[in-house]
Amino acid sequence: MLAVIGIFLSNYPPAKTSAQAPMGYLANVSSTTWMTITGGTAQQILASSSCISRIITIPGTEVFYTTEDSALAPSVGIGHKLTASSTTVLDSGLYGCGKVTAFSASTTKITVTEFTNFK
């Protein structure tokens, strides 16, 4: 009886932690890019149509960002705020895989990593 239950449970698909990336799988990095956000200018930083998740790292000054569904361009106080020296993960099941636009009051560098599949 225990063997039958064990076989049944081992064939059960893994639970998803939040949306697109199933728990226990490794994600493959599609690209990692260092970008410069010019102070006072909204810039598109991502625009792919398929992904599993994205990671944005802000080593310098704070950055505001908006996703594709936003009608507003990011600016000081508009958009999602990323504080200096922070990292955020954008799961595709929650945020989608469309355009991401960023804004910083002063010029800063950011790192953007995109994951496209898992194994």
PASEBA-1860 file (N, C-alpha, C; in nm, 3 decimals):
! residues 119
1> MLAVIGIF> 0.082/-0.119/0.000/0.000/0.000/0.000/0.086/0.126/0.000 ~ 0.191/0.130/0.085/0.280/0.246/0.088/0.352/0.266/-0.045 ~ 0.385/0.157/-0.112/0.452/0.167/-0.242/0.360/0.233/-0.345 ~ 0.233/0.200/-0.342/0.136/0.258/-0.436/0.121/0.407/-0.409 ~ 0.114/0.445/-0.283/0.103/0.588/-0.249/0.229/0.661/-0.291 ~ 0.346/0.601/-0.269/0.473/0.663/-0.309/0.481/0.684/-0.458 ~ 0.438/0.587/-0.537/0.439/0.601/-0.684/0.344/0.712/-0.726 ~ 0.226/0.718/-0.664/0.129/0.822/-0.698/0.185/0.961/-0.668
9> LSNYPPAK> 0.244/0.978/-0.552/0.297/1.109/-0.514/0.418/1.150/-0.596 ~ 0.501/1.055/-0.639/0.619/1.089/-0.718/0.581/1.135/-0.858 ~ 0.463/1.100/-0.907/0.417/1.143/-1.039/0.333/1.270/-1.033 ~ 0.312/1.323/-0.915/0.232/1.444/-0.898/0.316/1.564/-0.938 ~ 0.265/1.656/-1.021/0.346/1.771/-1.064/0.380/1.862/-0.947 ~ 0.498/1.929/-0.954/0.539/2.017/-0.843/0.447/2.138/-0.832 ~ 0.429/2.185/-0.711/0.346/2.304/-0.688/0.420/2.429/-0.733 ~ 0.348/2.526/-0.782/0.409/2.652/-0.821/0.420/2.741/-0.699
17> TSAQAPMG> 0.533/2.809/-0.687/0.555/2.894/-0.571/0.475/3.023/-0.580 ~ 0.466/3.081/-0.698/0.382/3.200/-0.710/0.309/3.201/-0.843 ~ 0.377/3.175/-0.953/0.307/3.184/-1.081/0.370/3.095/-1.188 ~ 0.482/3.135/-1.243/0.538/3.064/-1.357/0.650/2.968/-1.325 ~ 0.724/2.991/-1.223/0.839/2.908/-1.193/0.802/2.801/-1.091 ~ 0.793/2.674/-1.134/0.760/2.568/-1.039/0.870/2.549/-0.935 ~ 0.830/2.517/-0.814/0.923/2.496/-0.706/1.013/2.376/-0.736 ~ 1.142/2.390/-0.711/1.235/2.281/-0.727/1.302/2.272/-0.862
25> YLANVSST> 1.266/2.355/-0.958/1.328/2.354/-1.089/1.431/2.467/-1.099 ~ 1.535/2.445/-1.180/1.635/2.547/-1.204/1.592/2.632/-1.323 ~ 1.609/2.761/-1.314/1.577/2.851/-1.424/1.702/2.876/-1.507 ~ 1.686/2.882/-1.639/1.797/2.910/-1.729/1.804/3.060/-1.757 ~ 1.923/3.117/-1.741/1.942/3.259/-1.768/1.945/3.281/-1.918 ~ 1.860/3.370/-1.966/1.859/3.406/-2.107/1.959/3.518/-2.134 ~ 1.957/3.620/-2.048/2.052/3.731/-2.065/2.071/3.806/-1.934 ~ 2.188/3.864/-1.918/2.217/3.955/-1.808/2.281/4.078/-1.869
33> TWMTITGG> 2.227/4.194/-1.837/2.273/4.317/-1.900/2.294/4.426/-1.796 ~ 2.408/4.495/-1.805/2.432/4.617/-1.729/2.377/4.731/-1.812 ~ 2.297/4.817/-1.754/2.241/4.929/-1.828/2.263/5.057/-1.750 ~ 2.272/5.167/-1.822/2.280/5.298/-1.760/2.146/5.368/-1.780 ~ 2.086/5.407/-1.670/1.964/5.486/-1.675/2.006/5.633/-1.666 ~ 1.980/5.708/-1.772/2.017/5.849/-1.775/1.923/5.928/-1.684 ~ 1.979/6.007/-1.597/1.900/6.084/-1.501/1.795/6.172/-1.568 ~ 1.673/6.167/-1.515/1.564/6.250/-1.563/1.495/6.200/-1.688
41> TAQQILAS> 1.529/6.078/-1.735/1.472/6.025/-1.858/1.412/5.887/-1.834 ~ 1.288/5.865/-1.878/1.227/5.731/-1.872/1.283/5.649/-1.987 ~ 1.332/5.527/-1.957/1.393/5.441/-2.057/1.334/5.301/-2.050 ~ 1.312/5.242/-2.166/1.267/5.104/-2.171/1.385/5.014/-2.138 ~ 1.367/4.922/-2.041/1.478/4.834/-2.002/1.453/4.688/-2.038 ~ 1.327/4.651/-2.061/1.293/4.514/-2.101/1.178/4.519/-2.200 ~ 1.177/4.422/-2.293/1.069/4.420/-2.391/1.047/4.284/-2.456 ~ 1.081/4.176/-2.389/1.062/4.044/-2.450/0.917/3.999/-2.438
49> SSCISRII> 0.881/3.899/-2.516/0.744/3.850/-2.512/0.729/3.720/-2.435 ~ 0.839/3.655/-2.399/0.830/3.532/-2.321/0.943/3.528/-2.219 ~ 0.907/3.494/-2.097/1.006/3.483/-1.990/0.944/3.402/-1.876 ~ 1.028/3.360/-1.784/0.981/3.295/-1.661/0.981/3.399/-1.549 ~ 1.092/3.472/-1.541/1.102/3.580/-1.443/1.215/3.674/-1.483 ~ 1.220/3.787/-1.413/1.323/3.887/-1.436/1.374/3.935/-1.301 ~ 1.501/3.969/-1.297/1.560/4.023/-1.175/1.622/4.158/-1.209 ~ 1.589/4.260/-1.131/1.645/4.393/-1.149/1.723/4.427/-1.022
57> TIPGTEVF> 1.850/4.463/-1.039/1.935/4.501/-0.926/1.975/4.647/-0.941 ~ 1.955/4.723/-0.834/1.983/4.865/-0.831/2.097/4.890/-0.732 ~ 2.221/4.909/-0.777/2.328/4.934/-0.681/2.337/5.079/-0.635 ~ 2.292/5.173/-0.717/2.311/5.314/-0.685/2.188/5.381/-0.630 ~ 2.138/5.481/-0.702/2.024/5.560/-0.656/1.892/5.489/-0.683 ~ 1.785/5.537/-0.620/1.654/5.473/-0.637/1.605/5.488/-0.782 ~ 1.525/5.389/-0.822/1.470/5.384/-0.957/1.321/5.354/-0.945 ~ 1.241/5.416/-1.029/1.098/5.386/-1.040/1.076/5.313/-1.171
65> YTTEDSAL> 0.987/5.213/-1.170/0.959/5.142/-1.295/0.810/5.118/-1.311 ~ 0.767/5.106/-1.436/0.630/5.068/-1.467/0.635/4.950/-1.564 ~ 0.529/4.871/-1.561/0.518/4.759/-1.654/0.426/4.796/-1.769 ~ 0.416/4.706/-1.865/0.345/4.732/-1.989/0.201/4.778/-1.969 ~ 0.135/4.731/-1.865/-0.006/4.765/-1.845/-0.027/4.905/-1.786 ~ 0.081/4.976/-1.757/0.067/5.110/-1.698/0.045/5.214/-1.806 ~ -0.049/5.304/-1.783/-0.074/5.413/-1.877/0.023/5.529/-1.855 ~ 0.095/5.527/-1.743/0.185/5.636/-1.708/0.331/5.595/-1.725
73> APSVGIGH> 0.412/5.688/-1.769/0.557/5.666/-1.771/0.609/5.684/-1.629 ~ 0.711/5.609/-1.590/0.763/5.626/-1.454/0.830/5.762/-1.438 ~ 0.823/5.812/-1.317/0.885/5.939/-1.281/0.902/5.937/-1.129 ~ 0.954/6.044/-1.071/0.968/6.048/-0.925/0.829/6.037/-0.863 ~ 0.808/5.933/-0.785/0.679/5.911/-0.720/0.576/5.839/-0.806 ~ 0.606/5.812/-0.933/0.513/5.739/-1.020/0.576/5.606/-1.059 ~ 0.509/5.497/-1.031/0.560/5.364/-1.061/0.600/5.291/-0.934 ~ 0.654/5.173/-0.953/0.703/5.092/-0.842/0.843/5.141/-0.806
81> KLTASSTT> 0.865/5.167/-0.678/0.994/5.222/-0.633/1.090/5.109/-0.597 ~ 1.211/5.118/-0.652/1.320/5.029/-0.613/1.423/5.114/-0.542 ~ 1.444/5.088/-0.415/1.537/5.170/-0.338/1.681/5.136/-0.376 ~ 1.771/5.226/-0.345/1.913/5.203/-0.373/1.961/5.076/-0.304 ~ 2.052/5.006/-0.368/2.110/4.882/-0.317/2.003/4.775/-0.292 ~ 1.913/4.758/-0.389/1.808/4.657/-0.373/1.799/4.569/-0.498 ~ 1.732/4.456/-0.481/1.707/4.362/-0.590/1.561/4.323/-0.584 ~ 1.496/4.316/-0.700/1.357/4.272/-0.704/1.341/4.167/-0.813
89> VLDSGLYG> 1.247/4.075/-0.791/1.216/3.970/-0.888/1.077/3.997/-0.944 ~ 1.067/3.997/-1.075/0.938/4.014/-1.142/0.898/3.880/-1.203 ~ 0.811/3.806/-1.135/0.763/3.677/-1.184/0.665/3.702/-1.298 ~ 0.682/3.630/-1.409/0.598/3.655/-1.527/0.451/3.626/-1.503 ~ 0.420/3.537/-1.413/0.281/3.508/-1.383/0.211/3.623/-1.312 ~ 0.289/3.709/-1.247/0.233/3.824/-1.177/0.246/3.952/-1.257 ~ 0.359/3.972/-1.325/0.388/4.098/-1.394/0.387/4.086/-1.546 ~ 0.377/3.966/-1.599/0.383/3.948/-1.743/0.526/3.956/-1.796
97> CGKVTAFS> 0.540/3.953/-1.928/0.672/3.957/-1.990/0.685/4.070/-2.090 ~ 0.604/4.170/-2.078/0.609/4.280/-2.173/0.711/4.385/-2.136 ~ 0.685/4.503/-2.184/0.775/4.617/-2.168/0.785/4.661/-2.022 ~ 0.907/4.693/-1.979/0.933/4.754/-1.849/1.011/4.881/-1.875 ~ 0.962/4.993/-1.821/1.025/5.123/-1.838/1.073/5.171/-1.702 ~ 1.194/5.229/-1.698/1.253/5.274/-1.572/1.288/5.422/-1.576 ~ 1.293/5.482/-1.458/1.327/5.624/-1.444/1.412/5.642/-1.318 ~ 1.513/5.726/-1.328/1.593/5.765/-1.212/1.617/5.915/-1.218
105> ASTTKITV> 1.613/5.981/-1.103/1.636/6.125/-1.100/1.780/6.159/-1.137 ~ 1.873/6.070/-1.105/2.013/6.090/-1.143/2.064/5.967/-1.217 ~ 2.166/5.983/-1.297/2.219/5.873/-1.377/2.269/5.762/-1.286 ~ 2.228/5.639/-1.317/2.269/5.523/-1.237/2.279/5.401/-1.326 ~ 2.351/5.301/-1.279/2.361/5.174/-1.352/2.272/5.072/-1.283 ~ 2.212/4.983/-1.363/2.132/4.873/-1.309/2.173/4.744/-1.379 ~ 2.141/4.631/-1.317/2.161/4.501/-1.379/2.025/4.438/-1.400 ~ 2.001/4.387/-1.520/1.875/4.321/-1.554/1.907/4.179/-1.600
113> TEFTNFK> 1.847/4.080/-1.534/1.864/3.940/-1.573/1.728/3.885/-1.609 ~ 1.722/3.812/-1.720/1.596/3.755/-1.766/1.611/3.603/-1.777 ~ 1.513/3.530/-1.725/1.508/3.385/-1.732/1.397/3.344/-1.828 ~ 1.428/3.253/-1.922/1.328/3.220/-2.024/1.269/3.080/-2.011 ~ 1.335/2.991/-1.945/1.278/2.856/-1.928/1.341/2.790/-1.805 ~ 1.294/2.672/-1.773/1.345/2.600/-1.658/1.361/2.454/-1.693 ~ 1.438/2.385/-1.612/1.460/2.241/-1.635/1.441/2.163/-1.509
END
